[in-house]
Amino acid sequence: MRGGPESTTSRSVEKSVTDFEQVAGSWSGWAPGSSGGLFRGNFLIRPNGRYRLVWEGAYFTEGNLTLENGIVRFGNRSTTWTGKLTLVEVRGVEHLRFVLDSGALWMELERVP
């Protein structure tokens, strides 16, 4: 993410997601760790909604996104890592915002060209 989260929120345009093809591809950025600090994350989404999120240090998680009524959801009910994924465009660059069910912005990743 360039310039931190504050620089992207004021000039963003949310895009409607109707299928996983729109968000398929590679995404990269930083996210807070549970014990503090920021960790680099690389997120790969396949056209069928299957994903793999790899954190620096070789930790990874895999799963399936769901899409219902234009809302893309991530995570599973057995963890606190659940919420809504939003596709936004900021100054011509696409970003994915991960908003937890609590309403907090967890991370924002930028599409890798």
C-alpha positions as a Markdown table, in Angstrom:
| # | Residue | x | y | z |
|---|---|---|---|---|
| 1 | Met | 0.0 | 0.0 | 0.0 |
| 2 | Arg | 1.5 | 3.3 | -0.9 |
| 3 | Gly | 1.3 | 6.2 | 1.6 |
| 4 | Gly | -0.6 | 4.3 | 4.3 |
| 5 | Pro | -4.3 | 3.7 | 4.7 |
| 6 | Glu | -5.2 | 7.4 | 5.3 |
| 7 | Ser | -4.1 | 8.4 | 1.8 |
| 8 | Thr | -6.4 | 5.9 | 0.0 |
| 9 | Thr | -9.7 | 6.3 | 1.9 |
| 10 | Ser | -10.7 | 9.8 | 0.8 |
| 11 | Arg | -10.5 | 9.4 | -3.0 |
| 12 | Ser | -11.6 | 5.8 | -3.6 |
| 13 | Val | -14.4 | 4.5 | -5.7 |
| 14 | Glu | -16.1 | 1.3 | -4.7 |
| 15 | Lys | -16.6 | -1.2 | -7.5 |
| 16 | Ser | -19.5 | -3.7 | -7.6 |
| 17 | Val | -18.3 | -7.3 | -7.7 |
| 18 | Thr | -20.5 | -9.7 | -9.6 |
| 19 | Asp | -18.0 | -12.6 | -10.1 |
| 20 | Phe | -14.6 | -13.7 | -8.8 |
| 21 | Glu | -13.0 | -13.0 | -12.2 |
| 22 | Gln | -13.0 | -9.3 | -11.1 |
| 23 | Val | -10.8 | -9.9 | -8.1 |
| 24 | Ala | -8.8 | -12.8 | -9.4 |
| 25 | Gly | -5.1 | -12.3 | -9.5 |
| 26 | Ser | -2.3 | -11.2 | -7.1 |
| 27 | Trp | -2.6 | -8.6 | -4.4 |
| 28 | Ser | 0.1 | -7.3 | -2.0 |
| 29 | Gly | 0.3 | -5.1 | 1.0 |
| 30 | Trp | 0.8 | -4.8 | 4.8 |
| 31 | Ala | -1.4 | -6.0 | 7.7 |
| 32 | Pro | -1.1 | -5.8 | 11.5 |
| 33 | Gly | 0.0 | -8.9 | 13.3 |
| 34 | Ser | -1.9 | -10.2 | 16.3 |
| 35 | Ser | 1.2 | -9.5 | 18.5 |
| 36 | Gly | 1.9 | -6.1 | 17.0 |
| 37 | Gly | 3.9 | -4.9 | 14.0 |
| 38 | Leu | 3.2 | -5.0 | 10.4 |
| 39 | Phe | 3.6 | -8.0 | 8.1 |
| 40 | Arg | 3.8 | -8.2 | 4.3 |
| 41 | Gly | 1.0 | -10.2 | 2.8 |
| 42 | Asn | 0.6 | -11.6 | -0.7 |
| 43 | Phe | -2.9 | -12.7 | -1.6 |
| 44 | Leu | -3.6 | -14.8 | -4.7 |
| 45 | Ile | -7.3 | -15.2 | -5.7 |
| 46 | Arg | -8.2 | -17.8 | -8.4 |
| 47 | Pro | -11.2 | -17.2 | -10.8 |
| 48 | Asn | -13.2 | -19.7 | -8.8 |
| 49 | Gly | -12.8 | -17.8 | -5.5 |
| 50 | Arg | -10.2 | -20.1 | -4.0 |
| 51 | Tyr | -7.5 | -18.0 | -2.3 |
| 52 | Arg | -4.1 | -18.3 | -0.6 |
| 53 | Leu | -2.8 | -15.6 | 1.7 |
| 54 | Val | 1.0 | -15.9 | 2.3 |
| 55 | Trp | 2.6 | -13.8 | 5.1 |
| 56 | Glu | 6.3 | -13.1 | 5.2 |
| 57 | Gly | 8.0 | -15.8 | 7.2 |
| 58 | Ala | 6.2 | -18.6 | 5.3 |
| 59 | Tyr | 2.9 | -18.6 | 7.2 |
| 60 | Phe | -0.1 | -19.0 | 5.0 |
| 61 | Thr | -3.8 | -19.7 | 5.0 |
| 62 | Glu | -6.0 | -21.0 | 2.2 |
| 63 | Gly | -9.7 | -21.0 | 1.7 |
| 64 | Asn | -12.7 | -20.0 | -0.4 |
| 65 | Leu | -14.2 | -16.6 | -0.8 |
| 66 | Thr | -18.0 | -16.5 | -1.0 |
| 67 | Leu | -20.1 | -14.1 | -3.2 |
| 68 | Glu | -23.7 | -13.5 | -2.4 |
| 69 | Asn | -25.9 | -10.5 | -3.4 |
| 70 | Gly | -22.8 | -8.6 | -4.5 |
| 71 | Ile | -21.0 | -9.1 | -1.2 |
| 72 | Val | -17.6 | -11.0 | -1.1 |
| 73 | Arg | -16.9 | -12.6 | 2.2 |
| 74 | Phe | -13.6 | -14.0 | 3.5 |
| 75 | Gly | -12.7 | -16.3 | 6.5 |
| 76 | Asn | -14.7 | -18.8 | 8.3 |
| 77 | Arg | -16.9 | -18.8 | 11.3 |
| 78 | Ser | -14.4 | -20.7 | 13.5 |
| 79 | Thr | -12.0 | -17.7 | 13.6 |
| 80 | Thr | -12.2 | -14.0 | 14.2 |
| 81 | Trp | -10.8 | -13.5 | 10.7 |
| 82 | Thr | -14.1 | -13.0 | 8.9 |
| 83 | Gly | -15.6 | -10.2 | 7.1 |
| 84 | Lys | -16.3 | -8.4 | 3.9 |
| 85 | Leu | -13.9 | -7.8 | 1.0 |
| 86 | Thr | -14.5 | -4.7 | -1.0 |
| 87 | Leu | -12.9 | -3.8 | -4.4 |
| 88 | Val | -12.0 | -0.1 | -4.7 |
| 89 | Glu | -10.2 | 2.0 | -7.2 |
| 90 | Val | -7.8 | 4.7 | -5.9 |
| 91 | Arg | -6.2 | 7.0 | -8.5 |
| 92 | Gly | -6.5 | 4.3 | -11.2 |
| 93 | Val | -5.1 | 1.5 | -9.1 |
| 94 | Glu | -7.3 | -1.3 | -7.7 |
| 95 | His | -7.2 | -2.2 | -4.0 |
| 96 | Leu | -8.9 | -4.9 | -1.9 |
| 97 | Arg | -10.2 | -3.7 | 1.5 |
| 98 | Phe | -10.7 | -6.4 | 4.2 |
| 99 | Val | -13.2 | -5.1 | 6.7 |
| 100 | Leu | -13.8 | -7.4 | 9.7 |
| 101 | Asp | -17.3 | -8.2 | 10.9 |
| 102 | Ser | -16.6 | -5.9 | 13.8 |
| 103 | Gly | -16.4 | -3.0 | 11.3 |
| 104 | Ala | -12.7 | -2.4 | 11.6 |
| 105 | Leu | -10.5 | -2.1 | 8.5 |
| 106 | Trp | -8.0 | -5.0 | 8.9 |
| 107 | Met | -5.9 | -4.5 | 5.8 |
| 108 | Glu | -5.9 | -3.1 | 2.3 |
| 109 | Leu | -3.9 | -4.7 | -0.5 |
| 110 | Glu | -3.0 | -3.3 | -3.9 |
| 111 | Arg | -3.3 | -5.3 | -7.2 |
| 112 | Val | 0.0 | -6.5 | -8.4 |
| 113 | Pro | 0.5 | -5.6 | -12.1 |
